[in-house]
Amino acid sequence: MAKEHETIFNLENIKAPTHNFHDDNKLGEGGFGTVYKCTMSNGIQIAVKKLSVQSLQGMEQFLNEVKLIEKIQHHYLVNLLGCCIEGSERLLVYEFLPNKSLEKILFHPQRSKELDWHKRLNIIHGVARGLLYLHEDSQLPIIHRDIKASNILLDEKMEPKISDFGLARLFCRDETHINTLRVAGTLGYMAPEYVVRGQLSIKVDVYSFGVVILEIVCGRKNATIDCPLNFKPY
């Protein structure tokens, strides 16, 4: 691992405080795995993404996320602390953000009142700064490919951090776009040219970010079903 704080975690040291990944400690669930809250023996809280054992795509996401996120570090990107590879288990360990995802608060009938206009503007600004870093300022430019409210985590001050780099792709600065053999993302957040022609560029993230901005301003989800997609373009 490239960062000094990254490490290899012991499976038993994670299973015990999560009570063997009990549902009571579940923070969220996606197409390729589940995220759990874990309080370590020293009192430090972490978030653990447990990838589905049966999912080949989950394994691909695991390797992709470790490979990419170890190369980047920014205030508005979630911090990867390490990973665990034991037997068939594949775990990614992140910093714990107490307010969970933007989706959990923004679309909640009561908690959405916590997001005044100042906080909403700060969230928009923070995500924009994170994307600018990924696209322009990081050593290896990265297209996230799955910007959405559930992949924007909030800390105790409601500051945002972009998470989930399982679908992210590296690209060269002199490339206008990448022609992908398989389209992946979430329905409702995907740019039309990417869905139809498989043309991947930073504009895909910008389009998704625009959808998120509309959701933040309106307080309404753009689609009733948050559906991850993975298919070949026409």
Stockholm file with secondary structure:
# STOCKHOLM 1.0

chainA/1-234         MAKEHETIFNLENIKAPTHNFHDDNKLGEGGFGTVYKCTMSNGIQIAVKKLSVQSLQGMEQFLNEVKLIEKIQHHYLVNLLGCCIEGSERLLVYEFLPNKSLEKILFHPQRSKELDWHKRLNIIHGVARGLLYLHEDSQLPIIHRDIKASNILLDEKMEPKISDFGLARLFCRDETHINTLRVAGTLGYMAPEYVVRGQLSIKVDVYSFGVVILEIVCGRKNATIDCPLNFKPY
#=GR chainA/1-234 SS CCSTTCEECCHHHHHTTTTTTCGGGEEEECSSEEEEEEECTTSCEEEEEEECTTCHHHHHHHHHHHHHHTTCCCTTBCCEEEEEEETTEEEEEEECCTTCBHHHHHTCTTGGGGCCHHHHHHHHHHHHHHHHIIIIISSSCEECSCCCGGGEEECTTCCEEECCCTTCEECCTTCSCEECSSEEEETTSSCHHHHHHCEESHHHHHHHHHHHHHHHHHCCCSCSCCCEEEECCC
#=GC SS_cons         CCSTTCEECCHHHHHTTTTTTCGGGEEEECSSEEEEEEECTTSCEEEEEEECTTCHHHHHHHHHHHHHHTTCCCTTBCCEEEEEEETTEEEEEEECCTTCBHHHHHTCTTGGGGCCHHHHHHHHHHHHHHHHIIIIISSSCEECSCCCGGGEEECTTCCEEECCCTTCEECCTTCSCEECSSEEEETTSSCHHHHHHCEESHHHHHHHHHHHHHHHHHCCCSCSCCCEEEECCC
//
